[in-house]
Structure formats: C-alpha cells, structure tokens
Amino acid sequence: MFVRHTSCSLLIQENADPDVRRDLDQFFKRLVPPSSDPSMGWVIHTAEGPDDMPAHIKAALTQVSIGIPVGARRLMLGTWQGLYLFEHRDRPHRREVVLHLGG
C-alpha cells in the first residue's frame, strides 16, 4: 500500500482501544508542534499554514508505504492490528491510497 501525499502516512497499530490512536496523536503533536509554536521558529515553509511543515516532518518520521501479506482474500493483520491513514494536518484532506497485489 502507498499513500500519494507528503503530509500523512500509513500505520499498523492497535485497533481495539481508541485511546491508542489518541495517545499517538498527542505524542506526535508534542514531538512536532505547529510552526506557530515558539520552539518551531526555525521553520521557513509556512505558506500553507502552521500545520503544514510539521505534517511533512511527521510523514518523514513514519511511512508512506507499507507491505501487508494477503491470504484468503483478506489482509493478514494480527488480532489487535488495524491499518490507519495517519493524517498529519489539522483538517481532513482528500487522500489517495494505491494498492498493489502481487502474486
């Protein structure tokens, strides 16, 4: 799978407890705050808003492509695993994911 954007990423993560997703969101917000935060004063790319360059940094720290085995016409994820499109911008954006099945 491949996401065709530079400000979001793909993650495999626990899907049973929604607190995991919320905690991950909070972790990345603390790790890379908006460019309007004083600690991010070094950021130059701000034309698309204070969430844009931090979104690029978050995407660089995660992954935009991921391989997942398929068997019996299903993704072979573990019991507690889910596949997420991890949006790094503050507002939702239209995103495209490309899937390649080899065999």
C-alpha positions as CSV (number, residue, x, y, z in Angstrom):
1,M,0.0,0.0,0.0
2,F,1.2,3.5,-0.8
3,V,-0.3,6.9,0.1
4,R,0.3,9.5,-2.5
5,H,0.8,12.5,-0.2
6,T,3.5,14.2,1.8
7,S,1.6,15.2,4.9
8,C,0.1,11.9,6.0
9,S,1.3,8.4,6.5
10,L,0.3,4.8,6.9
11,L,0.4,2.9,10.2
12,I,-0.3,-0.5,11.5
13,Q,-1.3,-0.1,15.1
14,E,-3.7,-1.4,17.8
15,N,-7.3,-1.0,16.8
16,A,-9.1,-2.3,19.9
17,D,-8.7,0.7,22.2
18,P,-9.3,4.2,20.7
19,D,-7.0,5.7,23.4
20,V,-4.0,4.3,21.5
21,R,-4.8,6.5,18.4
22,R,-5.5,9.5,20.6
23,D,-2.2,8.9,22.5
24,L,-0.3,8.6,19.2
25,D,-1.8,11.9,18.0
26,Q,-0.8,13.6,21.2
27,F,2.7,12.2,21.1
28,F,3.3,13.5,17.6
29,K,1.8,16.9,18.5
30,R,4.2,17.2,21.3
31,L,7.1,15.9,19.3
32,V,6.4,18.2,16.4
33,P,4.2,21.2,17.4
34,P,2.7,23.6,14.9
35,S,5.1,26.1,13.3
36,S,3.4,28.8,15.2
37,D,4.8,27.3,18.5
38,P,7.9,29.3,19.6
39,S,10.0,26.1,19.6
40,M,9.4,25.9,15.8
41,G,10.7,29.4,15.0
42,W,13.3,27.9,12.6
43,V,10.6,26.6,10.2
44,I,10.6,28.5,6.9
45,H,7.8,26.7,5.0
46,T,4.6,28.3,6.4
47,A,2.7,29.3,3.3
48,E,0.1,26.6,3.7
49,G,-0.5,27.2,7.4
50,P,1.2,26.3,10.8
51,D,0.3,22.6,10.5
52,D,1.9,22.0,7.0
53,M,5.6,21.8,7.7
54,P,5.1,19.8,10.9
55,A,2.9,17.4,8.9
56,H,5.8,16.9,6.4
57,I,8.2,16.2,9.3
58,K,5.7,13.7,10.9
59,A,5.4,11.9,7.5
60,A,9.2,11.8,7.3
61,L,9.3,10.1,10.7
62,T,6.7,7.5,9.8
63,Q,6.0,5.7,6.5
64,V,4.1,6.4,3.3
65,S,4.2,2.8,2.1
66,I,3.6,-0.5,3.8
67,G,3.6,-4.1,2.9
68,I,0.9,-6.4,4.2
69,P,0.5,-10.1,3.3
70,V,-2.8,-11.1,1.9
71,G,-4.3,-14.6,2.3
72,A,-7.8,-15.9,1.6
73,R,-8.8,-12.5,0.2
74,R,-8.0,-10.7,3.5
75,L,-5.2,-8.6,4.9
76,M,-3.3,-10.9,7.3
77,L,-3.2,-8.4,10.1
78,G,-2.8,-9.6,13.7
79,T,-5.8,-9.8,16.1
80,W,-5.4,-6.3,17.5
81,Q,-3.9,-4.7,14.4
82,G,-5.6,-2.1,12.2
83,L,-4.3,-0.2,9.2
84,Y,-4.6,3.6,9.6
85,L,-4.2,6.5,7.3
86,F,-2.4,8.8,9.8
87,E,-3.5,12.4,8.9
88,H,-0.9,14.9,10.0
89,R,-2.8,18.1,9.0
90,D,-5.3,19.7,11.4
91,R,-8.2,19.5,8.9
92,P,-9.2,16.4,6.9
93,H,-7.8,16.3,3.3
94,R,-8.7,14.2,0.3
95,R,-6.2,11.3,0.3
96,E,-5.4,8.6,-2.2
97,V,-4.0,5.2,-1.3
98,V,-2.7,2.9,-4.1
99,L,-2.8,-0.9,-3.6
100,H,-0.6,-3.3,-5.5
101,L,-1.3,-7.0,-5.2
102,G,1.4,-9.3,-6.5
103,G,1.2,-12.9,-7.0
